């Protein structure tokens, strides 16, 4: 053996069989290489998806702290607004699945049915609570059937603000003598603007107040919407990332009658358009390595190569250890909550040149990246050694 980590035959074949993604070839517009130079694909970023959400209830300071302890480069808070216009970290503005609000009799009358991004949702919403009221709630595990061990921590942690997440990242980075970045996502920005609680302004104010509003700041801002990122591109000079869901279309485009879908955004023409207002693309994994109807891996697309040609970083999501989230090729046994061969999935995507991965289990991602880096060093040493 040459010292390279041997991939399973199916993975090696997949990595070598890149398809050409649809879309007309065109010259990519000029984009600053500053971001790409900071984060080369040879050392892809590990982004803690909602913190170490595989081990603690998501979007809690405990989850973020654990992710940092595990070696994550960035921690990711999804941002929604309170009634008094404070940005807090929750996956959705409807919070019955991630807090104990439904068990609080004092808030029983806050239950509402609302239309968010065209979907009718019943529950309790952050925009109907002040920050002080939200702080009385406690977080709980969102998917307890799969992550039963996380329920041990139900009721122990508050809903954190964006400022608290930034403070934690800065404090932990100082203690560890390394930079810990923050990777916020604006959730439902069109909806929040429509109710008088826009997300962009308080986000920009918070980043500026913390000295994080410049190009070299350890910050990425991401969104599934397009207009939101275009607005932020005019307001602040931090790297922006266009998220691309596996299906559907950005809500703001749909609301405006724009026929473009997420599939259109990942064509070569679409990527060239993204590069005019953003620095990276955050595609669902299926845009890079699709799966068939049974969940088996298909040949990779050329998305990573095409995005890089357009000057865009590629940060893909979401990596999780449990069988239920893995392709059929990497599952072990039949228990959906049991761990499968997550290392094989990381190796596949690293081999395709992604610049970052969002992971629920940052320790696994860091270990997989370390193994790949170690194999590269071993190969380099072998090549340079005298015969």
N, C-alpha and C positions, 0 to 999 in steps of 0.2 A: 504493500500500500504506500501511497505517496505521502501520507500524513493528513490528507483531507478527510473531513468527516463524511463517511459514506451515507448517502441518502437512501431511503427505501427505493426500490426500483421504480415504483410508480411516481414518487416525488421527483426523482432525478429525470425521468422521462418528461414529466410535466414541465419542469423548469427549463428543459431544452426545447420545448415545442411551442414557443410563443407565437400566437396568432397576430395578425394585423388587425387592429381595431378599425371600425368603419370611420369614414370621414375623409374629406378631400385633403390632400397634402397642401400645406401652405407655409410660408415663412413665418416663424414665430416672432412676435414683436420683442423688442429689446426689453429685458427685465434685469434689474440689478442682481448681481451674483452674490451680494453680501450674505444673504440668508443661506444660500446653498453652500457657500464657503465655510460657514460656521458649523454646519451639520451635514458633512458628507455621508453618503450612503454606506461607506465603509464602517461607520460607527453610528448606526441608526438610533434615534432617540427612543427611549422607553417613556411613554406617557401614561401615567396612572389614571385609568378611566374611572372617574368619580372617586378617586383615591384607591386604596387597596380594597376595592369593593367585593373581591372574592373572599375576604376574611373579616370585614367589619361592615356594618350598615353603611351604604353609600352616602357620599356627600356629608361626611362628618369629619370633624378635626381629627378624630382617632383614625379614620380611614386614610386621611391625607398623611398623617404622621407616620403610620405604618408603611405606607408606600415610599416615603422618603427614606425611612430606615432600611427598606429593601433595595434602595439604590435607584429609584425612579429619577429621571432627569426633570420631568415636569409633572405637576399635579393638575387635574382637570376639574374645575367647578362649572357646572351648568348654572346659568344665571337667570333668575326670575325676580320680579319686584314685589315688595310689600306695598300696603296701602299708603304708607308714608314715604314711598319711593326710595327704599333702601334695597340694594341688590343682595340677594341671599342665594345660597347654593342648594338647589333642588333640581332633580331631573325634570320635573314638570311643575307647573304652577298648581295643578291638582295634587294634593298632598295626603290623601287618605291612605295610599299605599306605602308611603315612606315615613309617616309619623303616626302618633297615637291620637290624632285629632278626633277621630270618630268615637273614641271612648271618653271624650271630655264633654260632660253635660253642659258646661258653661258656654260651649261653642256649637251646641246642637242646632241653634237657629241660623248658623252661618252656612249651612248646606245649601248649595245652589245647583242649578242646571244651566250651563253656559255653552255657547258655541265658540270653540277655539280652533282656528284654522279650518273652519268648515265642518267640524265634527262636534256633535252634541255630547257633552260630558257632564255627569252629575258627581258632586263631591264638595270638597272644601278647597278654596283657592287662596294662594298667598296674597293676592291683591285685595282680599277682604280682611286681612289682618295687619295690624301694625307690627313693627319689629318686636316691640315689647310683648305683644300677645304671642307671636310665633316662638319667642324664647321660652314660653311656658310649655311648649310641646316638647316631645322627645322622639328621636328617630327610631325607626324599626327596619328590619330587613325586608327588602322589597320582594324577593323570591324565596320565601322560607322553605318551600317544598324541595328546592334544589340545594339551598345553602342553610341547612338546619343548624349547623354550628354557629352561624352568624346570629341566630335568634338569642343566643346567650347574652348578647350585648343590647338587645332591645330595651329601650327605656333609659339608657345611660347617657345619651348624647343629645345636645341641642342642635338646632339648625344654625349653621354658621353664616356669617356675612362674608361678602367678598373681601372686605378689609381684614377680617380675621384669618382668611385663607392666605392672603398676601403676608400678613404678619408671621404666620406659621412658617411659610416657605422661607422668608428672610431669616428668621430666628434659627431654623433648622439648618439652613445653608451656612450660616456663620458658625454654628457649632461643629459642622462637619468639614469646614474649610472648602466648600464647593458651592457652586451656584445651583439653586433649586428654582426652576422656572414655574410660571403659572400659565395655564392654557385655558382661559375661559371660553365658554360657548354661550352666545345669546340665544335664549329659548323664546320662540314665538314673538319675534320682534315686531311684526306687523300688528299682531293682536295687542301687544302691550302699548304700542303707539296709539292704537285706535281707542284705548280707554284712558288716555292721558298720562300714561306711565312709561314713556319711551325708555329703552334700555341703553341706547348709545350715550346719551349725555352723562348719566351717573357713572357709567363704565369709564368714559374718557376722563371725567373729573377724578375718579379714584386712582386711575393709573398715573395721571399727572401729579396728584398729591403725593404719590409714593415714588416719584422719579422714574416711572416706568413707561413714559410716553415717547421714547425715542427708538430709533431703528435697532440699536444694539441691546435693548432691554431683553431680559429673559422672559419674553411674553409672546404668545401667539393668541390671536383672537379668531374664533371660528364661528360659522353660522351655516345653517341649511338654506337660508334665504340669500338672495343676490343683492337686492336693494340695500339691505342692512349693511353688507360689507362695502358696497359702493359709498354709502354715507360715511362709514367709519374711515374709509380710505381718504376722504376729504377732511376728516377731523383729527386724525392721529397718525403718527408715522411708526407703527409697530407692524410686524408681519401678520398678514391676514390669510385665512385658510377657508376655501370654499368646500363645505361638506357636500357629499353626494350620496344620497340614500340609494338603497338597492332598487327601489321602484318609485313611481310617482314623479312629482315635480315640485320645485320650490313653491311654497304657498304664496309668496308675494307675486310670483309670475302668474300663477293661476288666478289670483284675485284681480290682476290687471288685465286678464284676457290674453296673456302671452302664451303661445302654444308650446314653448320649449319645455322639455322634460329633463330629468336628471340624465337620461340616456343621451340627450343632445349635448349636455355639458361635458361629457367625457369623450366626444369625438375630437379630432384634431382641431377642427374649427372652434368647437366649444372651449377647449383648453386654451387656445390662443386668446379667446375672449376673456376667460378667467384671468389670464396673466396680465391683463390691463388694469385690474383692480385688486388682485390678490397675489400672494407669494407662494401659495401652496394649494393643493387639492387634498381633501380627506375623503377618499372613496370607501364605501363598504367593500369588504374583502371580495365579494362576488364580482365586482367590476374588474378585479385583477386576476382572480382564479375562480371562474364560475363553477357551479355544481349542477349535476343533472337532477331530475325529479326525485331520485332516490337518495340524494345527498352525497353522491360520489363526485370527486374532483374531475373537472374537465381541463383541457389545455388552457394555459394562461393567455390572456389578451396582451396587446402591446401597450396597455395604458401607462405603465410606469415609464417605458421608453418615450412614449409620446408626450407625457407630462414633462419629463426632463428636457425634451427637445423644445418645449414651450417655456422653459425657464422656471418650472414649478417644482417645488418639493412634493413628495407623496407621503402622507401620513395616513395609514389605513386602520380600519377598526372592524370589529372589536375582537380581541384575542382573549379566550377564556379556556380554562383547563377541562371543564366538565364535558362529558361525552355529548350531551344534548346540543352543545354549541359547535362541536367539531365536525368536520366532514366524515362521512362514513369510513373513509380510508384510514382514519386515525383513531377511531373509537376502540375502546377496550371493554369487552363485556357488554351487557345489556342495561346496566343501571345508568339512567340518564344523568344522575348526580355524580357518578364515579369519574375519576380523572382518566382521560385518554392520553394519547401520545401528542401532547401539545408541543413538545420540542420539534417534532417533525413538521408541524404547521409553521412554526417560527422559521425553521430552516428554509422551507420552501419560499416564504415571502422575503426573507433576507437575501436568498439567492437571486431573486428577481429584482433586487436593487431598491426596495422601499427605503425611505429616509426616516421613518418613524412608525411605531406601532402603539395603538391604544390597547392597554391590557388591564384586565380585572385583577390579575395576579402578577404584580410587577416583579416579584422575585423570580418567577419562571422566565419572564421576558429577559431580565438581566442575565440570568444564567445561560439562556439560549444564545444571547448576544456574545457573552463571554466565551462560550464554547466555540462559536464561529470565529471570533477574533483569535483565540488560541490556535485553531487549526491553520489560520492564515500565517501566524508567526512561525508555526512548525514547518509549514511549506516553504516559507521564505528562508528559514535557516537551512533546510535541506537543500534548497537550490543553491545557496551560497557556500555550502560546505565543500571542502576539497574532496575530490574523488579518490 
